[in-house]
């Protein structure tokens, strides 16, 4: 019985002393204060990415002829998706050292975005939705227009909720 208690204590000490990576949301105010000399924040500040598309007049293949030739028509359509930082959603990424060797591999991309955490997640479903959005033909609301013109050309945030994709206006021009 005494050896079982010793094993439990040893395991809890080892688990508490493990190295790791802590990613947690912080407020915008804390992110801004991190650059002041009096801040006690330790780690890297990254931001949640926002997927954005530009909606505007584009040459779209409306029909395919015999040998792969395309009939092009100017229509209102979404361009290729890209990402921007959402400065209202900062995260603090910090490492903690402990007993043993940490096998952490963290990459920060573009100076603001967490690129990887050495995981094996599968983002194929999200990428498939974005690919469909980028390659679709004439777009529906909010930008459908007449003969190459868009009613509301601009930048739109891609919002995915409950299996559907919608566009939320960010900047209309």
C-alpha positions in Angstrom: 0.0 0.0 0.0 2.9 2.3 0.9 4.5 1.7 -2.6 1.2 2.6 -4.3 1.1 5.9 -2.5 4.7 6.6 -3.4 4.0 5.9 -7.1 1.0 8.2 -7.1 3.0 11.0 -5.5 5.9 10.5 -7.9 3.5 10.5 -10.9 1.8 13.7 -9.8 5.2 15.5 -9.3 6.3 14.4 -12.7 3.1 15.4 -14.4 3.2 18.8 -12.7 6.8 19.3 -13.8 6.2 18.6 -17.4 7.2 21.1 -20.0 4.4 22.5 -22.1 2.9 25.3 -24.2 0.1 27.5 -22.9 -2.2 29.3 -25.4 -4.9 31.4 -23.8 -7.1 34.3 -24.8 -6.3 37.7 -23.4 -8.0 41.1 -23.6 -7.1 43.8 -26.1 -6.0 46.0 -23.2 -3.5 43.4 -22.0 -2.2 42.9 -25.5 -1.6 46.7 -25.9 0.0 46.9 -22.4 2.5 44.1 -23.3 4.7 46.7 -25.2 5.0 48.9 -22.2 8.0 48.6 -20.0 6.0 47.9 -16.9 4.1 44.9 -18.3 4.5 41.5 -16.6 3.3 39.5 -19.7 5.7 36.8 -20.7 5.4 35.1 -24.0 4.3 35.8 -27.6 1.1 37.6 -28.6 -0.7 36.2 -31.6 -4.1 37.0 -33.1 -7.0 34.9 -34.3 -7.0 34.9 -38.1 -10.0 36.2 -40.1 -10.6 34.6 -43.5 -11.4 37.4 -46.0 -12.4 37.4 -49.7 -12.7 40.3 -52.1 -15.9 40.5 -54.0 -15.9 42.3 -57.3 -16.2 42.0 -61.0 -14.2 39.0 -62.4 -13.8 37.1 -65.5 -15.8 33.8 -64.9 -16.0 30.8 -67.1 -19.7 30.4 -67.8 -19.6 27.6 -70.4 -17.0 25.1 -71.6 -16.8 24.4 -75.3 -15.3 21.5 -77.2 -11.6 21.3 -76.5 -11.6 22.8 -73.0 -12.1 26.4 -74.3 -14.0 28.6 -71.9 -16.6 31.3 -72.6 -15.6 34.1 -70.2 -18.1 36.6 -68.9 -17.6 39.4 -66.4 -19.7 38.8 -63.3 -19.7 39.6 -59.7 -17.7 36.9 -57.9 -15.5 36.2 -54.9 -11.8 36.1 -55.3 -9.3 33.8 -53.6 -9.5 33.8 -49.8 -6.7 35.4 -47.7 -6.2 36.0 -44.0 -5.9 39.1 -41.8 -5.4 39.4 -38.1 -8.4 40.0 -35.8 -6.9 42.4 -33.4 -10.0 42.1 -31.1 -9.0 38.4 -30.4 -5.4 38.3 -29.0 -3.9 35.2 -27.5 -0.8 34.9 -25.2 1.4 32.0 -26.1 3.9 31.0 -23.5 6.1 28.1 -22.8 6.8 26.5 -19.5 9.8 24.5 -18.7 9.7 21.5 -16.5 11.4 18.2 -15.9 12.5 16.4 -19.0 12.8 17.5 -22.6 10.0 19.5 -24.3 9.2 18.3 -27.8 7.5 21.6 -28.7 7.7 23.1 -32.2 6.0 26.4 -32.4 6.0 28.7 -35.5 4.8 32.3 -35.7 4.0 33.3 -39.3 3.8 36.9 -40.6 4.7 38.3 -37.1 1.1 37.8 -35.7 -0.2 34.4 -36.5 0.4 31.0 -34.9 1.6 28.8 -37.7 2.0 25.4 -36.1 2.1 23.6 -32.8 3.4 20.3 -34.0 0.1 18.7 -34.2 -1.6 16.3 -36.6 -5.0 18.0 -37.1 -6.8 17.6 -40.3 -8.1 20.9 -41.8 -9.2 19.3 -45.1 -12.9 20.1 -44.5 -12.4 23.8 -43.8 -10.0 24.1 -46.8 -12.6 22.4 -49.0 -15.2 25.0 -48.1 -12.8 27.8 -48.8 -11.9 26.3 -52.1 -15.5 26.1 -53.1 -16.1 29.7 -52.1 -13.1 30.9 -54.0 -14.0 29.1 -57.2 -17.7 29.5 -57.3 -19.3 31.4 -60.2 -21.6 34.4 -59.8 -22.1 35.1 -56.1 -25.4 35.5 -54.5 -26.1 38.1 -51.9 -24.7 40.6 -50.9 -23.0 41.5 -54.2 -25.1 40.2 -57.1 -25.3 42.9 -59.8 -25.8 43.3 -63.5 -23.4 42.7 -66.3 -20.0 42.8 -64.5 -21.0 45.3 -61.8 -21.4 44.5 -58.2 -23.9 46.2 -55.9 -21.6 46.0 -53.0 -18.0 45.3 -54.1 -15.5 45.1 -51.3 -13.9 42.9 -48.6 -16.0 40.3 -46.8 -15.3 38.2 -43.8 -16.0 34.5 -44.3 -18.3 33.2 -41.5 -18.8 29.5 -41.1 -21.6 28.4 -38.8 -23.4 25.1 -38.5 -22.1 23.9 -41.9 -23.0 27.0 -43.9 -20.8 29.7 -45.3 -21.9 33.4 -45.4 -20.1 36.6 -46.1 -20.2 39.5 -43.7 -19.2 43.0 -45.0 -15.9 44.5 -43.7 -15.2 47.2 -46.2 -17.5 48.2 -49.1 -16.0 50.3 -51.9 
